[in-house]
Every structure is written in structure tokens, then in C-alpha cells.
Amino acid sequence: MFVALGSQVLPAAFENVPFQASDSELTVAFLLNIAIILFGWRRSKDLREALQAYERAEQLARKNANTDPTTGLANRRELMRALSETIEWKKSGALLLLDLDHFKRVNDLHGHLAGDHLLKHVADILVDVSPERACCARIGGDEFAILLEDSTAGEAETVARSVLERLALPVHLGSAQAFVSASIGLAEIRKYQREEDILHESDVALYAAKRAGRNCHAWFDPELERELTDRVQFEEDIRRGVERGEFIPFFQPLIDLETRELVGFEALARWRSASRGFLEAERFIDVAEKTGLVGPLTMSVFEQALVEARSWPAHLKLAINISPVQFRDASLAAQIMKILTEGGFPANRLEVEITEGSLLEDRDQVIATIRSLKNVGVSISLDDFGTGYASLSQVNTLPIDRIKIDKSFISTIVKSEQTAAIVNTITSLGHTLNVPITAEGIESEHVRNELGKYGCSEGQGWLFGRPLSADTVRTFLEMRERGEGGSLPEAEEPPQPKLRRSGW
């Protein structure tokens, strides 16, 4: 047993022993007690502040783990948690998946800071048009989502339309203005679904919105998923086809319209697929462009075409198409020149055809690529002119050697005065700029004679010959060299409707 006296502790044996403390001892004991109390209070305050700081750090960490730092919206992790909770509580609703259309152009034209500003602007719109309980999230890149609990299909569509309407307004990015649109996929939240399934369905619907032309919304439909599965399989077949060398060149004759002499061939990609048969470019080129396969596909066909063209008479040229997508690759000119060098093919016999859509890419890079090719002797032609984005004034600034008038104008030149006037304008422009004109899609003598009035120098079309295999071209040229040749042989592929194309 111990007895406490002030700050002193005495053995119990002294409990009944008279004890008298001096005034100085009582003062010291009192001060020591005060010090202990202050020390305990200070420790308690420090501990309380430490706990509060820990709680704040924990809240910040939780917020950072569930929040997108650029926009302040929920991130993918938080969206999936909210979606899981919605399913667990068996609530109805809808998930909207939103993807900005051509967002890369904003970054390329105005810089990544402007791109971040645009993302924040989109985030503010989503929060503004969504119900208070909605979960708005940025789930990666330029992709956003809105989770609507206890909402009807009509309410979900109202939110989607509001987003599109707000995005239609110009966005101020410093001294510049930008316009942006979005594609939106909607999926209904049903009982007993998994979060991944709902996200997949909205993604399928988003694909449908993009295919419908973008700047719109679409609901998930099981038929869409079947189409998407077919599309994925088609993409895989193209990838395997490139690896197996199934893409080959066919050659369409290019004719001097005045003398009717053969001046060369345009190489056109064809696909001899082991599973799908023989396909023209219109059946696969769009998919190849969107999946990034058009580059290796094009270069494979180009190399094969050069092998054939190398044995042609020296006055015959080879024309090839380059997809607008390929101009995103700054090494494009170097790749073409490497193939020319390794193939031993004279650069001045090659004509590279670009479409007006190429001008939508990085214009400076496109022109730099063109100049690099021209510096080694390659000619450049502007293909499908009149159907795309190039204005007459732009043509004057482009380093091109030839203009090709699109088939859609040539085929109706004898039927429409308006079309005839357009063709006349294009040919007059070419004469003014001293740029020769080629007419595509000539299918009758009547059309050929009409083009003679406008001074087109070259032409191609079924009147002169359809695309031919390399073997057929080789045989035809050998016969001509022996003096046995006549007219060009008939095509080896069944005629198919000509669709609007980009690239090949």
C-alpha cells in the first residue's frame, strides 16, 4: 500500500505516522501536479490533432482513389462501385457511355492544356444536365459515363439530348474556339446483371452511335452485339490476311485520252481471303483504316506492285493510293522511299495519290511528307477531287502534279448541266495552274468524247479496261512487246458496284 501526498508516494507503513510537510514542499508538489495536468492535456491535444490529420489524409486518399484529377468527376473505380451498389439494391436505371468525337484534333491543334480544359468543360456539362443523385465519371481518355438511378428510358434520353445540345455550343480555349460533339451509348440496368455486362452493352451502343454518323445517341440492342461480334471477327481476318499475304495488287489501266495510248496502271488492293473469297477494297478498307491495319496492308500491296511494275516498259508509270490515316505517321515518306530503293524502282515512275480527306490530318505534316516524296522525284496527284474538303484556293498552295476528278462527276457529265459546269471549273483550274487532269470512271465513248471538250489529259474506267491481275498484265505487256497485243483483256473479277472510298 502507498499513500499519495501531492506528487509524493509514501509506503503504507507510514500511513499512521504523523507527517508535516513544509510550505516549500507543498508548493513544489502543487506545481508538479499542475505540470502533470498540462503535460497530459498537451499530449491529449497532440493525439487529437494527429488523429484528425490521419482522418483528413485518409479522406484525401479515398477521394484521390475514386476521383479523376483532371475533371473532378468520379473515376472508373468509383463508377463500378456505384453501379455494383445499384445492382445490389435492385434499382432500375440506365448507364450512358459518352465518347468525344475527334478529340485528338483539339490536342493536336491547341495543345494538351487546351485538351484538359475541354475535358473539364465537358465534365461541368455532365454534372449540370444530370439529376443530383447521378454518378458522373470520366473513365479514361475522352470517355465519360453517367449512371442514372431510378430513371426511365425517356429520362435517360433527355439527359443524352441535353448533353449533345450543350456540346454543340463553341468552347473558348484561350484565344481560340473549338467545336466538339459526342457519341453516346445507352444501356438499361436490369436485375441480376453484372457491372461488366452493363458496361459492355453501353459500349456496344456507343459503337452503334459512332457508326450512325456520331453526334447522336443509341440504345443497346442484342442485334448490335451480333454485328459487333461479326465486326471483330472481320478485323481479325484482315489482320491474319495481312500476315498471310492475302492482300494483292490488281492493276487498272491509265490511258492518254488524246492518243488512247497506255501510260500506266493504278494499283488497287484486292483481298483473296481463304474464308471470305475475293473482295474489292470497298469491302475492307474502312475497317482497315479504323483498326490501324491500313498501313501494313498498303505497304504490302505496294511492295508487290513494285515487283511487277519493275519489269514493265520504262515509259509506264505506277500509281498507288495512300489513305489519309497513313499521314499520321511521320515516317510515311521514309517508308515509301525505302521500298523504292530496295525494289530498285525509279521514283519518277511512281505517282502517289492522296485524297482530300488527307487535308483533315495535320496539314503541315501532310505537306512535309509530300515535299519529301517530290524531292526524290515522286509525283503527287489529288484523287477524288470535288467530293471532299479541299477548296479551289487550297489547291494552289498544295505541291501537287495532277488532279483526278471523281467518278461521280464523270458518270453524270452528259446528263447534268450542273455537273458539266463543275467539271469545266476543275479543268479550267488545272489549266490555269498548269496541272494535268485525269478523269476517273469513264465507261462510254459518249463520256470520253464529252471530256475531250474540257482538255482532260488522262482517263481510266471500264471503257479502257477493268482491274487486272499481275499475271494478266504481265502476259498482255509481253504480247505487246512481241507485236501480238491488241486491246486490253477483260477483267478477271466480276463487276461490282463502285462505292465511295477513301484510300485504295
URTAGI-V708173 format. One line per field, one symbol per residue. ss: DSSP state (@ for helix, = for strand, . for the rest). psi: psi as a letter, one per 40 degrees, with the letter a starting at -180 (. if undefined). burial: # if it has 9 or more other C-alpha atoms within 8 Angstrom, else .. A space follows every 50 residues. Layout:
ss: ???
psi: ???
burial: ???
This chain:
ss: .====..====@@@........@@@@@@@@@@@@@@@@@@@@@@@@@@@@ @@@@@@@@@@@@@@@@=......=.@@@@@@@@@@@@@....======== ..@@@@@@@@.@@@@@@@@@@@@@@@@@@.....======..=======. ..@@@@@@@@@@@@@@@...===..===...========.....@@@@@@ @@@@@@@@@@@.....===..@@@@@@@@@@@@@@@@@@@@@@@..==== ======.....============...====@@@.@@@@@@...@@@@@@@ @@@@@@@@@.......======.@@@@@...@@@@@@@@@@@@...@@@= =====@@@@@..@@@@@@@@@@@@@...=======......@@@@..... .====.@@@@......@@@@@@@@@@@@@@@@@..====.....@@@@@@ @@.....==........=.@@@@@@@@@@@@................... ....
psi: hihhhbeihiiddedehhhhiidddddddddddddddddddddddddddd dddddddddddddddehhddeeiiadddddddddddddefiiaihhhhhh hfdddddddeidddddddddddddddddeiideihhihehbfhiihhhif iiddddddddddddddeeiihhgbeiiihiiihhhhhhhiieiidddddd dddddddddddeeifiiiihhddddddddddddddddddddddefehihi hhihhhddeeiheaihhhhihghddeahhiddeeddddddeeedcddddd ddddddddddeiidehihhiihidddeeheedddddddddddefhhdeeh hhhiidddeeahdddddddddddddeehihihifheebehidddddehgi eihhhidddddededhddddddddddddddddefhihhhifheidddddd dddefhdiiiieddiihiiddddddddddddeeeibiiiiieihhihhih ihb.
burial: ..#...#..##..............#..##.##................. .............#.###..##########.###.##..########### #.#..###.##..#######.##.###.##...######..########. ###..#..######..##.##.#...##############..#.#..##. ##########...#######...##..#......#..##.##...##### #######....############.....####.###.##...##..#### ##########.#...#############...##..##.##..#.#.#### #########.###.###.######...########..###....#...## #######.######....##.###.######...#########...##.# ##.#.###############.###.##.##....#.....#......... .###
